[in-house]
Amino acid sequence: MPETAAILAAAGRGVRLGAEIPKQFLEVRGRPLFLYSLSVLEEHPGISEIVVAVPPGWEERVFTIIRKEGFRKVKAVVPGGGSRQESVRRAFLRISRRVEAVLVHDAARPLLSADLVSRVLEAVWLEGAALPAVPVRDTVKLAREGRVVRTVPREGLFLAQTPQGARREWFEEALRRAGDREFTDEAALLEAAGFPVRVVPGSPLNLKLTYPEDLVLVEKLLGLDIRPKL
């Protein structure tokens, strides 16, 4: 299989969680949160190298943790920028030239599974770009100023997850075309550049830690360790 690099996006501030430190560095079951998804990427045979983007000033602390934990695939720990997209761009610049595809995963999704990584990787190699997503289950309401405007049909609506990936040349071109425009995820970046993105089945377990109640749920699920393996 051609070589694939993974970028772990761990440069966010996590303001909505209300913690004293960025949420990706909170200790959960004795380990910093970012290590859970990093371990999956490290152990996956389809990932050849990893670059971690962290808040400026956290580089040495994170590198020390990574070295202590014995990770071998982490090529660099880089300071993030003023936005997620800029952080990913900085990490992308540290990827080896031999790499032919790139995956980007949010460190705030610690319940990543090897099975999900494999699904995204397979779709990237077959079709050029992919993201995991789960269908919207609840009724969707469009509201303004606290009042319902209309009910939005949920057919065809999906909730995007990470990791999202693409062939290296597609991702590089999408970053170039973006210029000063900011996109919320890699799929939107690729779509804006005209590249088709395949949707693969995501996982309801692949939760994004955003609010304090999410931390309680994530901690319980990590303790159960019910993520599918390869």
N, C-alpha and C positions, 0 to 999 in steps of 0.2 A: 504494500500500500504506500502511496506517496506520503511524504512527510507533512504532518499537520502541527501547527503551533497553537497553543491555547493562551488567551489573554484572560487573566482573572481581574475583573474590574472591582477593585477594593478601595477606591479613592473617594467615595462619598462620605458625607458628614453625618447622615442619618438623623437629621434634626427632629423628624416626627416621632422618633422613638423616645426622645427626651433623656437619653443617657449622657453621662459625663464624657464618654469617649465615643468615637465612631462605632456604630453597631457591629461592624464586621470584626472588631477586635474584642468584643465582649466575651468573657469566658462562659462557655456553656458545657456543662459536664466535664469541667477541668481542662478544656481546650479553647483557644481563641476561635471564634466562629468561622473565620475564613479558612481555617485548616481543614474543615470537613469537605468542602468542595475541592480544595486544592489537593487533598489526598486522592480523591476520585480521579482527577486529571493526571496526577502523578502516576497512578497505578494502571491507567488505561493504556493498552498496547498501541492504540492508534494515535496517541499524542507523543510527539518527539521532544518538544520543548515548551516551556511556560514562561511568560512574562507577567509579573504582578504589578499593577498600578495602585499606589497607595497615596494618602494625603501627604502633601509636602511636609517634611519633618519626621515622617514615620519610616523612612527608608531603612535606616540602620536597625531600628527595633524589629521591624518585620524580617529583615535579612537575618538577624541573629536568631529569631525563632525558627525560620526556615532551615538554617544551617544546623541548629540543635536537633530538629526533627529528622534530619537526614534526607531531605528532598534532593534528588539528583537532577531532575529535569528543569528546575527553575534557572533560567538563563540570566534574568535581571529583575531587580525591583526598582521601579521608576516612580518619580513624583508625578502625581496626576495634575491635571489642569483645572481651569475654572468651570468645566462642564464634563459630563460623562464622555461625550464624543471626543473632547480634547485629550482626556486621560487615555482613552483607547488609542487615539492617534499616536500619542507619545510612546505607548507600549508597542504599537505596531512597528515603529521605527527601529526597535531593538530586536526584531525577529530576524533570524538567519535568512540569507538569500536563498538557501536551498529549499526552504519551506514552500510548499505549493498550495496550502490551504490554511485558513485561520478560523478558530472558534473563539467566541467571546462569551464569558459567563460572569454573572453577577455574584460577588462573594456573599451578598445578602440572601442568596438561595442556597443554604447549606445542605439541603436534602437532595442534591444532585445524585443521580445514579449512573453507573457505568452503562447500563442498558440504554438510557436516554442519550448519552454521549454517542453511542454506537449508531443509534437511529439517525441522529443529525449528521454524523460523519458520512454514513452511507448515502444519504440524500445529497450532500454537498458534492460528493464524487460523481454521482449519477447525473445531477441536474445543475450544479454550479453554486447554489445557495439554498439555505434551509433554516427554518426555525421551528421549535416545538410549540404547540399551542393546544389548549383545551377548549371545547365548545362552551359557550355561555349557557348556563343552566337555568338561571333565574330570569324572570320577566324584566325587561329593560325599560326604564322610564327616562324620558328627556324632561328635565325640569329647569325652570328659571325662577329666581327669586322665591324659592320655596314652594312653587306650584308646578304640578305636572303639565307639561305642554302636550306631550303625546307619548304613546307607547311605541317603542321601537321593536319591530319584528326581530327575534333573536336568531332566526334561521340564517346560517352562514356567518354568524358572529363568533369570533374566537378570542380567547385571552392569551396574549403572547407570553412566552417564557424565554429563558436562556438555558443552554448555550445556543447562540445563533452563529452561523458560519457561512463562509463562502470561499471560493477559489481565491488564491492570493491576488491574482491580477484583477479580478472583479472588485475585491475589497479596496485595493489600492486606487483603482480608477474612481470608485465611488467616493472615497475620501477626497480625492483631487477635485472632483466635480462639486462637492459640497460647498467648497469655499468657506464663507462665513455663516452659512446656514447651519442650524443645529437640529438634530433629529434625536428622538427619544430612544431609539434602539438601532441596531445594525440593519435589521430588515427594512426599516423606513429609509435609512441611508441608501441601501441598495436599490429599493424601489424608485427613489427619486432619480437615481442614475440610469434607470431603465432596465435593470437586471431583474429577471423573474426569481421569485423566492418560493420554494416548496414548503408547504406546511406538513409537518410530521406530528404524529400523536405525542402530546406532552404528557405530564403526569400531575394528577391532583396533589401529590405529595411534594412536588417541586415548588414549595411556597416561598414567597418573598417576604422577608422579615421587614416590616414597616412600622407597626404599632406595638405598644407594650404587650398587648394580649397575644400577638404573634409569637413573641419570645417564649411564652409559657407553652404554647402548642408545639413549637419547633423543638423545645427541650424534651418534651414528652416523646415526640416522634423519633428524635435522635436516639433516645434511650431504647426504643423498641427495635431500631435498626431493621426496618422492614423494606428497605429499598431493594429492588431487584438487582441481582449481580449479573455479570457476564456468563 
